[in-house]
């Protein structure tokens, strides 16, 4: 969808670590997983598919195993899955370490101890601890089982939400599988992709360079 300089790649690596915290995922590995998902959707080679795994937990555990195999070099990937992906192995090792994950977990607990005004608010802590896996489960499980479609595609992808502010546009999954190189995940007038506006701003100020969208 776009290109950016090596300097901005590193800035966004750091931003990903701050934003994801205890559930940090390597942008390099995540990019490779995403390309595999599009290439092998709903088959045994798909890293996450409710058509192959019987339960959401089995799907997520398999995704974890595929992720770790790529991260630790136990799987050799074809060039189509790795070409031009941003890579910063030293930072991934730090950001994905147990030390980093424990640090962020303690930070979240401390933040709640200072700012939480009601005991029930502490029930939200698991969402912070596991934000990445929860987001992955919502999109890769539910958006392949429930929702509506705008396009006929050879897979089970669906648009989970007609107005998606919770997943920041990613639940327009059927649209994305049909138009994989389009940075705007919305298609119909009511399908607002809030991240697309940010992408356009980044392109306008030179942080990224949007590529031409193929028809």
PETATA-V522832 format. One record per run of one state. SS is the DSSP state (a for helix, b for strand, c for the rest). FROM is the first residue (numbers start at 1). LEN is the number of residues. Records with the same first field share a line. If there is no record, write none. Layout:
SS: FROM-LEN + FROM-LEN
This chain:
c: 1-1 + 4-2 + 24-3 + 40-16 + 72-7 + 83-6 + 96-2 + 116-3 + 130-1 + 141-1 + 145-3 + 149-10 + 160-12 + 179-15 + 205-4 + 211-5
b: 2-2 + 148-1 + 159-1 + 172-1 + 209-2
a: 6-18 + 27-13 + 56-16 + 79-4 + 89-7 + 98-18 + 119-11 + 131-10 + 142-3 + 173-6 + 194-11
